[in-house]
Amino acid sequence: MAGSLQGKVAFITGAARGQGRSHAVRLAREGADVIAVDICAQMGSVDYPMATEADLAETARQVEALDRRVVTRVADVRDRAQLATAVDAGVAELGRLDVVVANAGISPLGASHGSRAWFDAVTVDLVGVITTVEVAFDHLSAGASIICTGSMAAMMGGVGSGGGGGAGYAFAKREVARFVHDLAAELAPQSIRVNAVHPGNIDTPMLQNEMMYKMFRPDLENPTRADAEPGFASMHKMPVTTLDANDISEAVLFLASDASRYVTGLQLKVEAGALLGMSTSGAPG
């Protein structure tokens, strides 16, 4: 039985692991071929291990196991030339482009990196999203779907915590929400949809690392995952400690498919009620 994305091609950044891999596999399961991109290198301001080429190869293996085609490229979303080369190569091999998932992101929380971490968070989490969409745009036509990964931090107000990188992350995610809103209005006459998914605390390496544990438990010298988990859980109104990446992939699938053909400019919160009762005045209408 054909899936809801049969015959379509999806371009996904940050695809080597975490949410990006989950999205690639979920869309492939619905019939999509995939262009999978990741930096596969460590950034100096990021104190948790970032994805590797072996991780990207594993994403490809999982997509191919579903009998779908996949093109992988190592590329930095901050580098327009690298990213354009990657998407052009993918489209040349796979023949078209229908879905863009601008997912690549970092959360550099180490206070020792100061303002460098702020700039790195913004250039990856905001500029990288815009660049991803820009280099893909000329390959898109009516019916295409652009999906940007935001965060519940986009709607929490304030400047964020966790040093310069935490503030940069919060700023970037707020501006991703605005970018999606305004670009949706720009592209609606062309029947190209633009939406955002704003996850809560997702069980991926971006959350499960020593720097994040320290942010949630600054009273402890070497906090563990078990120490931090009550803090993770306290942010969600629903009784869940963390969400699985697959839960976000289901939202991405909806926005990628024709089931959402008249949905654009949506700020889709998948955060177990974390934002309920919280002022979100900074979010676009």
Secondary structure as GFF3:
##gff-version 3
##sequence-region A 1 285
A	DSSP	beta_strand	9	13	.	.	.	ID=ss1
A	DSSP	alpha_helix	18	29	.	.	.	ID=ss2
A	DSSP	beta_strand	33	38	.	.	.	ID=ss3
A	DSSP	alpha_helix	53	64	.	.	.	ID=ss4
A	DSSP	beta_strand	70	74	.	.	.	ID=ss5
A	DSSP	alpha_helix	80	94	.	.	.	ID=ss6
A	DSSP	beta_strand	99	102	.	.	.	ID=ss7
A	DSSP	three_ten_helix	111	113	.	.	.	ID=ss8
A	DSSP	alpha_helix	114	122	.	.	.	ID=ss9
A	DSSP	pi_helix	123	127	.	.	.	ID=ss10
A	DSSP	alpha_helix	128	137	.	.	.	ID=ss11
A	DSSP	beta_strand	145	149	.	.	.	ID=ss12
A	DSSP	three_ten_helix	152	155	.	.	.	ID=ss13
A	DSSP	alpha_helix	163	187	.	.	.	ID=ss14
A	DSSP	three_ten_helix	188	190	.	.	.	ID=ss15
A	DSSP	beta_strand	193	199	.	.	.	ID=ss16
A	DSSP	alpha_helix	210	216	.	.	.	ID=ss17
A	DSSP	alpha_helix	225	234	.	.	.	ID=ss18
A	DSSP	alpha_helix	245	256	.	.	.	ID=ss19
A	DSSP	three_ten_helix	258	260	.	.	.	ID=ss20
A	DSSP	beta_strand	267	270	.	.	.	ID=ss21
###
